[in-house]
């Protein structure tokens, strides 16, 4: 019985990945079961899911979106852009 139960256990790290994935994509049935099972026993991940939903809602609502994060206000020097691309390519 213990071995079968372990199939439905995921780490908090994996659970948070699934929580974030769920905001953008439809989870598979297996992913939904894994996340549900983890959420039954992990208060931290349940709280993380609630906070993540709240943050997404607030960011989607323009009146809560700070003006300094507007895409039109962001001006990056080309050297900064090149450095960001370099770091991302090396990962």
VOBA-1610 file (N, C-alpha, C; in pm, whole numbers, padded with zeros to 5 digits, always signed):
BEGIN
Unk+00082-00120+00000Unk+00000+00000+00000Unk+00086+00126+00000Unk+00195+00125+00079Unk+00281+00242+00087Unk+00343+00279-00046Unk+00382+00179-00125Unk+00443+00205-00255Unk+00344+00270-00351Unk+00220+00226-00348Unk+00117+00285-00434Unk+00087+00429-00391Unk+00085+00453-00262Unk+00058+00588-00212Unk+00169+00684-00254Unk+00293+00636-00260Unk+00405+00722-00299Unk+00393+00773-00441Unk+00321+00703-00526Unk+00302+00749-00664Unk+00227+00881-00670Unk+00149+00908-00568Unk+00068+01029-00566Unk+00130+01140-00483Unk+00254+01123-00444Unk+00322+01226-00366Unk+00416+01304-00456Unk+00409+01434-00446Unk+00503+01521-00517Unk+00561+01619-00416Unk+00676+01672-00448Unk+00740+01770-00360Unk+00666+01904-00369Unk+00693+01989-00274Unk+00636+02124-00278Unk+00684+02198-00402Unk+00808+02175-00440Unk+00861+02240-00560Unk+00780+02200-00683Unk+00752+02072-00699Unk+00673+02024-00812Unk+00530+02077-00802Unk+00475+02080-00682Unk+00338+02130-00662Unk+00328+02277-00704Unk+00427+02358-00667Unk+00421+02500-00706Unk+00437+02515-00857Unk+00517+02428-00919Unk+00526+02431-01066Unk+00390+02401-01128Unk+00321+02303-01073Unk+00188+02268-01124Unk+00088+02381-01101Unk+00097+02447-00986Unk+00009+02559-00956Unk+00027+02669-01060Unk+00152+02701-01090Unk+00179+02805-01190Unk+00141+02760-01331Unk+00167+02635-01362Unk+00131+02581-01494Unk-00020+02589-01514Unk-00094+02562-01407Unk-00240+02562-01413Unk-00297+02699-01451Unk-00224+02805-01421Unk-00273+02939-01455Unk-00263+02967-01605Unk-00179+02891-01675Unk-00158+02918-01817Unk-00205+02805-01909Unk-00209+02683-01857Unk-00242+02567-01939Unk-00338+02476-01863Unk-00399+02387-01936Unk-00483+02286-01872Unk-00391+02173-01826Unk-00406+02135-01698Unk-00326+02026-01645Unk-00383+01893-01694Unk-00296+01794-01706Unk-00342+01659-01739Unk-00417+01603-01618Unk-00488+01494-01640Unk-00560+01433-01529Unk-00463+01388-01420Unk-00350+01333-01459Unk-00250+01289-01362Unk-00196+01409-01283Unk-00166+01518-01351Unk-00116+01638-01283Unk-00220+01691-01185Unk-00347+01693-01225Unk-00453+01738-01136Unk-00463+01650-01011Unk-00451+01520-01029Unk-00457+01428-00915Unk-00338+01451-00823Unk-00218+01465-00882Unk-00098+01488-00800Unk-00110+01618-00720Unk-00156+01723-00786Unk-00170+01852-00718Unk-00277+01845-00610Unk-00389+01781-00641Unk-00496+01767-00542Unk-00449+01689-00420Unk-00382+01576-00444Unk-00333+01493-00333Unk-00234+01570-00248Unk-00144+01644-00312Unk-00046+01722-00237Unk-00116+01832-00155Unk-00214+01896-00217Unk-00285+02005-00149Unk-00363+01958-00027Unk-00402+01832-00026Unk-00473+01779+00090Unk-00387+01778+00215Unk-00256+01761+00197Unk-00168+01746+00312Unk-00072+01864+00333Unk-00069+01958+00241Unk+00029+02066+00252Unk-00037+02204+00259Unk-00042+02257+00379Unk-00102+02389+00400Unk-00023+02498+00328Unk+00109+02484+00324Unk+00193+02585+00258Unk+00161+02599+00111Unk+00143+02489+00044Unk+00112+02494-00100Unk-00030+02542-00126Unk-00123+02510-00034Unk-00259+02564-00047Unk-00255+02716-00037Unk-00177+02767+00058Unk-00164+02912+00073Unk-00095+02974-00049Unk+00007+02906-00100Unk+00076+02954-00220Unk-00021+02965-00336Unk-00107+02865-00354Unk-00205+02867-00464Unk-00300+02985-00449Unk-00346+03010-00326Unk-00436+03125-00303Unk-00366+03256-00334Unk-00243+03271-00287Unk-00168+03394-00311Unk-00137+03413-00459Unk-00106+03304-00528Unk-00076+03312-00670Unk-00199+03359-00749Unk-00317+03304-00713Unk-00441+03347-00778Unk-00467+03494-00753Unk-00446+03538-00630Unk-00468+03678-00595Unk-00374+03769-00675Unk-00249+03734-00681Unk-00151+03814-00756Unk-00190+03821-00903Unk-00228+03708-00961Unk-00270+03707-01101Unk-00391+03797-01124Unk-00489+03790-01033Unk-00608+03875-01046Unk-00572+04022-01036Unk-00486+04056-00941Unk-00449+04196-00923Unk-00371+04249-01043Unk-00282+04168-01096Unk-00204+04212-01212Unk-00289+04223-01337Unk-00392+04140-01346Unk-00481+04145-01462Unk-00572+04268-01457Unk-00593+04320-01339Unk-00680+04436-01321Unk-00597+04563-01337Unk-00624+04642-01439Unk-00542+04759-01471Unk-00534+04860-01358Unk-00639+04873-01280Unk-00634+04976-01176Unk-00533+04943-01067Unk-00494+04815-01056Unk-00393+04777-00959Unk-00254+04766-01021Unk-00246+04779-01151Unk-00117+04765-01218Unk-00039+04895-01204Unk+00076+04891-01137Unk+00154+05015-01119Unk+00200+05070-01253Unk+00190+05201-01272Unk+00227+05260-01400Unk+00374+05240-01436Unk+00462+05228-01338Unk+00603+05213-01368Unk+00636+05076-01425Unk+00539+04982-01428Unk+00562+04853-01491Unk+00507+04848-01633Unk+00453+04957-01678Unk+00399+04961-01813Unk+00508+04934-01915Unk+00479+04854-02016Unk+00578+04820-02118Unk+00632+04945-02188Unk+00550+05045-02201Unk+00594+05165-02273Unk+00695+05246-02194Unk+00700+05226-02062Unk+00793+05303-01979Unk+00928+05234-01960Unk+00940+05111-02003Unk+01065+05037-01982Unk+01159+05064-02098Unk+01271+05123-02064Unk+01374+05152-02164Unk+01504+05087-02116Unk+01549+04986-02187Unk+01674+04919-02151Unk+01781+04951-02253Unk+01898+04978-02202Unk+02013+04999-02286Unk+02044+04867-02358Unk+02096+04874-02480Unk+02125+04753-02557Unk+02223+04662-02485Unk+02318+04719-02411Unk+02414+04636-02338Unk+02344+04553-02230Unk+02239+04609-02167Unk+02163+04537-02067Unk+02084+04424-02134Unk+02023+04455-02247Unk+01949+04352-02321Unk+02042+04238-02360Unk+02161+04272-02409Unk+02258+04170-02449Unk+02299+04083-02331Unk+02318+04144-02215Unk+02357+04069-02096Unk+02246+03973-02053Unk+02121+04019-02057Unk+02007+03934-02021Unk+02000+03814-02115Unk+02014+03839-02243Unk+02009+03731-02342Unk+02124+03634-02319Unk+02240+03685-02289Unk+02357+03600-02264Unk+02334+03509-02144Unk+02281+03564-02036Unk+02255+03486-01916Unk+02150+03379-01944Unk+02044+03414-02016Unk+01939+03317-02047Unk+01989+03205-02138Unk+02075+03237-02231Unk+02129+03137-02324Unk+02223+03040-02255Unk+02289+03084-02147Unk+02384+03000-02077Unk+02321+02908-01974Unk+02191+02919-01952Unk+02124+02833-01853Unk+02086+02702-01913
//
